[in-house]
Amino acid sequence: MKRYLSLPVLSLLVCVAVADSDPAAVASFGGAVAIGDGEFFVAEPTGFHDPGTVHLYRRGINGTWVHHAALRASDARVHDGFGSALALSPQGTLLVASAEHKIYVFERDPETGTWQETALLAAGEGRIADVAIEGATVLVGAPQEDAVYVFERTDADGDWTQTAKLEGGDSFGSAVALCGGRAFVGIPAAQEVHVWHTVAGTWSEDTVLSGTDPMFGAAIDVTEGNAVFIGAPAANGFTGVVHVYHLDAEAAGWEMAATLVPSSGDERDLFGASLSATDRSVWVGAPGTNAYAGSVWRFERSSDGDGWGAGVQWANDEVIPRSRLGNTLAATDELAVVGAAGSAYGEGSAVVLERSGDVWNEVSVLFNEREGMDPILGDGLNCEEGHAGGFKCGDVDLVSFIPLSDLGVARGVRLSDVWGWTDPETDREYGLVGHLEATVFVDLTDPSRPVFLGELPRTKGSPGSTWRDIKVYRDHAFVVADGAGAHGMQVFDLTRLRDVADPPTMFEPTAHYDGIASAHNVVINEETGFAFAVGSSAGGETCGGGLHMIDIREPTKPTFAGCFADETTGRRKTGYSHDAQCVTYHGPDTAHRGREICFGSNETAISIADVTDKTGPVTVGSGTYPDFGYVHQGWLSDDHAYFFQNDELDELTGKVDRTRTLVWDVRDLEDPVLVNEFFGPTSATDHNLYISGDLMYQTNNSSGLRIVDITDPTNPEEVGFFDTTPYGTDDAGFNGTWSSYPYFKSGMIVVTSRREGLFVVKRRSVDI
């Protein structure tokens, strides 16, 4: 009986499942699993704080499963992907774990039971998709190279040597399995599984098992009884099937013996994305079930051994959509470990099931509870010699910090946008903070001791959203969310924050606008009283993803006013606006002075539009540049003469090696001219930027808040920074700061940092 799992969840299937999820690095606890003798392993291959980790669990004295050890690579580093694929030898003495293009071999000490890394194997330069081990042989699937590397332990000293490289095409090696001296190599793009055998160290191809179902070969498992199970999770509209082949000893060939299907399957169940077989049963993962909440099926072999009974489905009632329960699994006849790497917004978990007689029971749900950061209240931390406590800084002091745990958020919840409101009657300042599930309100009257007043939950029925954005008009907050179904736009009367008797409290919206469903952001021109939802989708009047214009002059009675989309821009040429700024123009272009002008950041270009007449908005001008990655967001200088724009993907795609801000001369709105590119000191991905006076406030993900002097707009100069992430590196990626609000009269700046919390900071050179 094979006691390890060799499982890929191919990138295509992952994209199907989480296409609208946050691209931030997530821990993915449960991303790979394996079962040994009296122990099992759960991988946590990614994340932002820590290197990849393989967690070892053993049964405790009271019969429960307890965390016993954490295995890491000898050259561990953050983002290393260690544990992306796992395989355990049938004897339970060798464990192999992949990380990028490397394989780490761990060996169990027979006397102490401890696991130690004993070998590091290099397998080409491409990403490893899958691994398998039997005896002294390891298979490594490297589909980016259309190859499977074969390593063998060849001497008494335990050294490993690459003895073969099996090659094919069409992402050969996307899935691998090894049993009885045979190698099984999946090529789901070609709907094939190639079978190889070895004689005296020489590998030869036996046969090719060809299927007609899409993604045939995406997952493979084999039992010692010469049965091979092949998953085709894209079959029948991504419902999925599993085909069972038996080896006919007389004919010396493989024959299809059965086809397993879910009795209640729906489209996009992805049944067959993962497999784990024993001589008695086979477990099948269906991580797409119920909006990717996921489920698993168990099929028992008939008593005569020639057939399979009807499958029994199991799902965890507490698993929410996008958890992808069953994306990985491993099982014996008595124990099953099922991964749900998408649960808790990608932090991940694993469910343990055990057999009692003929009944399987859930006995444990495992996850890695990370320790949050401690609050910083009272005296704050001054920036001295480049540090404020454990935070890197430059002429920016930390006034206070509220960690996620003190904002009432659940595991895995991350912060997003932030805006501010100053009560015109009391002059009290408030932070309005978005996160995956709600909008949070924080009283900043004493900025050294902010008070969490409560939250406005997401619209009932809408899922959690990475992108929750807030703006303010006439003492009302307007909240939208992207990838959030029929969320619409919430309206909240901020004067309700004046007297919160027993904080934190749960608020209800004051009004709701359903002319849109999801929207990436909302923009407000406070001079005219119009809001502009951008990036609208999922229902309502989407306006091609461009400007959905809303009259909010009566804040609690928002009404649709019109659409605008510059269809020469956007990736799909629909005029999609990722973000925008709309102003009553008072700049140097006299032909447009006094008009309502919107500056859109439209993925491929900046777009300038006159929206004074909501029934007849017109394009004024646009600007693009040859090496764009993603035109993300931007802001005008106070005199409306220059537009500063960030590009979200140029660092990630290698178009530039440092954070880049593009400076547009828009003194002629019909002909914007790119006059400079300002490069920051790190390679962090830029996100939001805002301008107040002669200063630009950038939130550049892993490098934190950067303050830039734009007194000379064509030659910006950084004059301060505060890095909210005291770990990791300042590389390109989507972790760390999201946004800032620099418009309080007090000089306080509030900054959201996704996994850390809410920071209140101030420039040292400002007398407050």
TIFI-53031 format. One record per residue (C-alpha): x, y, z. Coordinates in steps of 0.1 Angstrom, whole numbers. Layout:
<atoms>
X; Y; Z
...
</atoms>
This chain:
<atoms>
0; 0; 0
13; 34; -10
14; 57; 20
23; 90; 4
6; 114; -19
20; 128; -51
-4; 156; -60
-3; 186; -82
-31; 211; -84
-21; 226; -117
-18; 263; -122
-47; 263; -146
-70; 248; -120
-57; 271; -93
-64; 301; -116
-99; 288; -121
-104; 286; -84
-89; 318; -72
-88; 341; -102
-104; 369; -82
-83; 365; -50
-57; 388; -36
-23; 383; -53
-6; 388; -19
16; 359; -7
-5; 337; 15
7; 309; 38
-13; 280; 21
-12; 257; 51
-24; 224; 37
-8; 231; 3
7; 196; 4
1; 167; 28
16; 132; 34
9; 104; 59
35; 81; 75
36; 56; 103
19; 72; 133
26; 107; 120
17; 130; 91
30; 161; 74
13; 193; 64
31; 218; 43
29; 256; 45
49; 265; 15
44; 302; 11
38; 333; 30
52; 367; 39
66; 364; 74
83; 331; 73
101; 306; 49
82; 276; 38
76; 250; 65
66; 214; 67
47; 207; 100
50; 173; 116
21; 160; 137
21; 130; 160
-5; 115; 183
-4; 129; 218
-9; 110; 251
-46; 118; 250
-50; 104; 215
-52; 138; 198
-29; 149; 170
-3; 175; 182
23; 196; 165
56; 178; 170
82; 197; 148
86; 222; 120
109; 212; 92
126; 239; 71
151; 239; 43
188; 243; 52
189; 275; 31
154; 286; 41
142; 321; 31
109; 339; 29
90; 330; -3
111; 299; -9
81; 277; -16
95; 249; 5
69; 221; 8
51; 229; -24
52; 192; -32
57; 164; -7
63; 127; -10
70; 101; 17
85; 67; 11
63; 37; 16
84; 27; 45
79; 61; 61
117; 67; 65
124; 93; 37
106; 125; 30
112; 147; -1
100; 183; -3
103; 207; -32
111; 244; -33
113; 261; -66
138; 239; -86
153; 221; -56
145; 189; -38
153; 184; -1
156; 149; 13
148; 143; 50
156; 111; 68
140; 98; 100
165; 87; 127
154; 51; 136
164; 56; 172
151; 91; 181
124; 95; 154
137; 130; 146
138; 141; 109
170; 157; 95
178; 171; 61
204; 148; 45
205; 158; 9
198; 188; -14
192; 179; -51
191; 204; -80
165; 196; -107
170; 219; -136
159; 256; -135
121; 253; -139
95; 251; -112
89; 217; -97
53; 206; -99
53; 172; -83
75; 146; -66
74; 109; -59
96; 84; -40
99; 46; -38
128; 28; -22
160; 46; -33
144; 64; -63
130; 99; -65
110; 113; -94
108; 151; -99
83; 166; -123
95; 197; -140
68; 206; -166
84; 240; -174
113; 220; -189
90; 191; -202
111; 168; -181
111; 143; -152
144; 141; -133
153; 107; -117
175; 106; -87
188; 74; -70
207; 67; -38
237; 50; -53
262; 43; -25
265; 32; 11
271; 68; 22
236; 77; 12
246; 101; -16
220; 108; -43
228; 110; -80
207; 121; -110
206; 89; -131
181; 98; -158
161; 126; -173
128; 115; -189
116; 140; -215
84; 147; -234
64; 177; -245
33; 197; -235
44; 202; -199
55; 167; -195
59; 160; -157
29; 180; -145
21; 150; -123
42; 120; -113
38; 87; -95
61; 58; -88
52; 22; -78
67; -12; -84
96; 2; -105
72; 20; -129
70; 57; -133
37; 74; -143
40; 108; -159
10; 130; -164
6; 154; -194
-28; 169; -188
-24; 195; -216
-21; 165; -240
-46; 143; -220
-20; 116; -216
-2; 96; -189
31; 80; -200
42; 48; -183
79; 40; -179
98; 11; -164
134; 6; -153
157; -23; -158
192; -22; -143
189; 16; -140
178; 21; -176
144; 37; -181
122; 28; -211
87; 39; -220
61; 11; -219
29; 27; -231
8; 59; -232
-26; 60; -216
-46; 84; -236
-79; 100; -224
-105; 121; -240
-114; 142; -210
-98; 176; -205
-69; 176; -180
-67; 138; -180
-35; 132; -160
-38; 162; -137
-35; 139; -107
-22; 103; -105
-20; 77; -78
-10; 41; -79
-14; 11; -56
8; -19; -53
-20; -40; -67
-13; -27; -101
-41; -2; -102
-36; 34; -114
-60; 62; -108
-60; 92; -131
-79; 124; -125
-94; 146; -152
-109; 175; -131
-118; 195; -162
-141; 169; -176
-178; 176; -181
-176; 214; -176
-150; 210; -148
-172; 186; -129
-144; 160; -132
-140; 123; -134
-114; 97; -123
-105; 68; -145
-92; 35; -130
-68; 13; -150
-57; -23; -141
-26; -40; -154
-36; -71; -174
-7; -95; -166
-15; -119; -195
-18; -91; -221
10; -71; -204
-11; -40; -209
-33; -15; -191
-70; -17; -194
-96; 8; -181
-115; -9; -153
-138; 18; -140
-148; 54; -142
-156; 72; -109
-179; 102; -110
-195; 122; -82
-232; 112; -78
-242; 148; -72
-215; 166; -92
-219; 202; -104
-199; 222; -129
-166; 234; -115
-164; 208; -88
-129; 199; -101
-135; 163; -89
-102; 144; -95
-79; 174; -88
-63; 153; -60
-62; 115; -54
-50; 91; -27
-56; 54; -31
-51; 23; -10
-58; -13; -18
-92; -9; -1
-104; 26; -12
-96; 58; -31
-102; 93; -19
-109; 120; -45
-106; 157; -40
-132; 181; -54
-119; 215; -44
-143; 235; -66
-175; 222; -49
-199; 249; -37
-180; 280; -49
-147; 264; -42
-155; 256; -6
-145; 221; -16
-152; 185; -7
-138; 150; -9
-153; 117; -20
-144; 82; -8
-150; 51; -30
-147; 16; -15
-136; -14; -35
-163; -41; -38
-158; -73; -19
-148; -92; -50
-122; -66; -58
-134; -60; -93
-157; -30; -88
-163; 2; -68
-192; 12; -47
-210; 45; -48
-189; 73; -36
-195; 90; -2
-190; 127; -1
-177; 146; 28
-175; 184; 34
-169; 205; 64
-200; 226; 71
-178; 254; 85
-156; 257; 54
-164; 289; 35
-163; 295; -2
-128; 297; -17
-113; 274; 10
-106; 247; -17
-110; 218; 7
-96; 187; -10
-70; 206; -31
-46; 181; -14
-52; 149; 5
-35; 118; 18
-52; 87; 31
-46; 53; 46
-73; 27; 55
-76; 43; 89
-66; 80; 85
-71; 108; 61
-56; 143; 60
-74; 168; 37
-59; 202; 28
-79; 234; 25
-51; 257; 15
-75; 285; 6
-93; 287; 39
-90; 319; 61
-83; 339; 29
-53; 318; 20
-38; 311; 54
-50; 275; 50
-59; 246; 72
-60; 208; 72
-88; 185; 84
-80; 151; 100
-105; 122; 96
-103; 88; 113
-121; 56; 108
-141; 41; 136
-155; 8; 124
-173; 16; 92
-177; 53; 100
-153; 82; 93
-152; 110; 118
-136; 144; 117
-113; 146; 147
-93; 178; 142
-90; 210; 121
-53; 221; 121
-38; 254; 111
-8; 276; 121
-19; 305; 143
6; 332; 137
15; 356; 165
4; 391; 158
24; 422; 166
19; 440; 199
1; 473; 200
21; 505; 204
2; 531; 224
11; 561; 246
46; 573; 240
51; 561; 204
85; 555; 189
108; 582; 176
128; 576; 144
164; 577; 155
194; 565; 135
171; 549; 109
149; 530; 133
118; 534; 154
119; 503; 175
120; 474; 151
108; 495; 121
131; 511; 95
124; 548; 90
137; 581; 79
125; 613; 95
91; 597; 102
80; 590; 138
56; 563; 149
28; 578; 170
8; 546; 176
0; 512; 161
-32; 491; 164
-25; 454; 153
-51; 434; 134
-60; 415; 166
-72; 447; 182
-94; 456; 152
-116; 426; 157
-107; 407; 125
-108; 370; 119
-78; 348; 110
-65; 356; 75
-83; 389; 72
-61; 417; 57
-65; 454; 57
-69; 474; 25
-79; 510; 19
-80; 539; 44
-96; 573; 43
-103; 600; 69
-130; 622; 82
-128; 653; 104
-160; 661; 122
-169; 697; 113
-186; 703; 147
-160; 688; 171
-128; 688; 149
-122; 651; 159
-104; 631; 134
-114; 595; 124
-97; 568; 104
-120; 548; 81
-103; 515; 74
-113; 488; 49
-106; 451; 53
-117; 419; 37
-150; 417; 56
-159; 452; 68
-151; 489; 72
-136; 498; 106
-139; 532; 123
-111; 545; 146
-113; 576; 167
-80; 595; 164
-88; 623; 189
-58; 612; 209
-36; 599; 181
-13; 582; 206
-42; 561; 218
-66; 555; 190
-100; 539; 199
-116; 512; 178
-152; 523; 176
-167; 495; 156
-173; 482; 121
-197; 483; 92
-199; 447; 79
-199; 440; 41
-233; 438; 24
-252; 407; 35
-246; 379; 10
-215; 394; -5
-182; 375; 0
-151; 388; 16
-132; 412; -7
-95; 421; -8
-105; 454; -24
-127; 476; -1
-125; 513; -7
-139; 543; 11
-144; 580; 3
-163; 608; 21
-188; 635; 12
-208; 657; 35
-202; 637; 66
-211; 604; 49
-188; 575; 40
-193; 557; 7
-180; 521; 5
-175; 498; -24
-159; 464; -28
-145; 445; -58
-150; 408; -65
-178; 410; -40
-209; 400; -59
-239; 423; -53
-222; 444; -27
-233; 477; -42
-223; 510; -25
-229; 514; 12
-236; 548; 26
-228; 555; 63
-237; 586; 83
-204; 594; 100
-220; 616; 126
-231; 584; 143
-195; 581; 155
-198; 611; 178
-213; 592; 206
-206; 555; 206
-215; 544; 241
-198; 510; 244
-172; 505; 216
-167; 485; 196
-201; 482; 181
-216; 467; 150
-231; 493; 126
-257; 491; 98
-255; 511; 67
-275; 543; 65
-284; 538; 29
-274; 515; 0
-270; 521; -37
-276; 490; -59
-270; 505; -93
-236; 487; -92
-227; 453; -79
-189; 451; -74
-166; 481; -80
-129; 484; -76
-130; 519; -62
-151; 549; -57
-140; 584; -65
-157; 616; -52
-155; 652; -63
-165; 670; -32
-170; 703; -50
-197; 690; -73
-213; 662; -52
-208; 634; -77
-193; 600; -70
-176; 578; -97
-175; 541; -92
-147; 526; -113
-140; 490; -123
-176; 480; -119
-185; 444; -125
-208; 415; -115
-240; 432; -123
-258; 466; -124
-247; 492; -149
-210; 485; -153
-202; 512; -178
-176; 490; -194
-156; 492; -161
-152; 530; -167
-168; 558; -148
-202; 549; -133
-214; 584; -123
-236; 588; -92
-253; 620; -79
-247; 620; -42
-257; 656; -34
-283; 641; -12
-260; 615; 4
-287; 591; 15
-304; 591; -19
-277; 584; -45
-290; 583; -81
-274; 571; -114
-262; 600; -135
-244; 585; -165
-215; 565; -179
-181; 573; -194
-155; 549; -209
-126; 557; -232
-127; 525; -253
-92; 532; -267
-78; 522; -233
-79; 492; -210
-67; 457; -216
-100; 447; -232
-105; 481; -249
-137; 487; -228
-123; 518; -211
-119; 500; -178
-106; 524; -151
-87; 509; -123
-87; 542; -104
-94; 578; -110
-93; 613; -96
-121; 637; -105
-117; 675; -99
-132; 708; -108
-103; 718; -129
-84; 751; -120
-51; 744; -138
-32; 763; -165
-52; 749; -195
-77; 778; -198
-99; 759; -224
-110; 735; -196
-108; 757; -165
-139; 753; -144
-150; 720; -160
-153; 687; -141
-123; 667; -153
-116; 630; -145
-81; 616; -147
-84; 578; -151
-57; 552; -146
-69; 527; -172
-45; 497; -171
-28; 506; -204
-30; 544; -204
-40; 575; -185
-73; 589; -197
-85; 625; -193
-123; 631; -197
-147; 661; -194
-177; 648; -174
-193; 681; -167
-223; 670; -187
-231; 635; -172
-253; 627; -202
-226; 636; -227
-191; 631; -213
-162; 634; -237
-126; 623; -240
-102; 652; -237
-68; 634; -240
-48; 603; -231
-13; 592; -226
7; 560; -227
42; 548; -227
59; 517; -243
70; 497; -212
39; 499; -191
30; 470; -168
-3; 481; -153
-14; 518; -152
-27; 516; -116
-34; 549; -99
-23; 585; -98
-29; 620; -84
-27; 656; -95
-4; 683; -81
-23; 709; -62
-20; 733; -91
-34; 707; -116
-3; 711; -138
12; 676; -132
-2; 641; -128
19; 616; -108
11; 580; -118
22; 546; -104
26; 514; -124
17; 483; -104
33; 456; -125
65; 471; -140
87; 460; -111
72; 425; -109
76; 419; -147
112; 432; -147
105; 462; -168
122; 483; -142
144; 473; -112
132; 499; -87
99; 515; -78
89; 539; -106
66; 569; -105
58; 585; -139
54; 623; -140
30; 637; -166
29; 673; -177
-8; 680; -181
-7; 717; -186
-23; 709; -220
-51; 684; -211
-54; 673; -247
-17; 664; -250
-3; 650; -217
35; 646; -219
56; 622; -199
84; 643; -186
102; 622; -160
104; 588; -143
112; 590; -106
128; 559; -91
127; 550; -55
155; 533; -35
140; 498; -35
124; 474; -59
90; 473; -40
58; 474; -59
41; 508; -57
4; 510; -48
-14; 542; -39
-1; 577; -39
-17; 610; -28
-4; 646; -29
-9; 674; -3
9; 706; -10
45; 700; -21
46; 664; -7
36; 631; -23
27; 602; 0
34; 568; -16
25; 534; -1
49; 511; -18
39; 476; -4
69; 460; 12
89; 493; 16
62; 511; 34
52; 548; 33
75; 570; 13
73; 608; 14
85; 626; -16
91; 663; -21
77; 675; -54
85; 712; -51
102; 707; -84
75; 684; -100
99; 672; -127
126; 662; -101
110; 646; -71
132; 638; -41
124; 614; -12
125; 631; 22
111; 605; 46
98; 570; 49
84; 545; 74
85; 507; 67
56; 489; 83
70; 454; 78
100; 447; 101
107; 414; 83
111; 401; 48
127; 421; 20
118; 452; 0
112; 432; -32
84; 435; -57
52; 419; -45
19; 425; -28
24; 427; 10
29; 455; 34
13; 490; 30
-19; 495; 10
-27; 531; 14
-24; 563; 35
-45; 593; 43
-23; 625; 47
-50; 652; 48
-56; 656; 85
-50; 692; 98
-32; 677; 127
-5; 664; 104
-11; 628; 115
-9; 603; 87
-28; 570; 89
-14; 540; 70
-29; 506; 65
-5; 476; 63
-22; 445; 51
-11; 418; 77
1; 441; 104
-26; 467; 112
-31; 505; 114
-2; 528; 118
-4; 565; 129
28; 583; 119
41; 619; 115
70; 636; 97
97; 647; 121
102; 680; 103
65; 690; 109
57; 709; 140
24; 694; 153
</atoms>
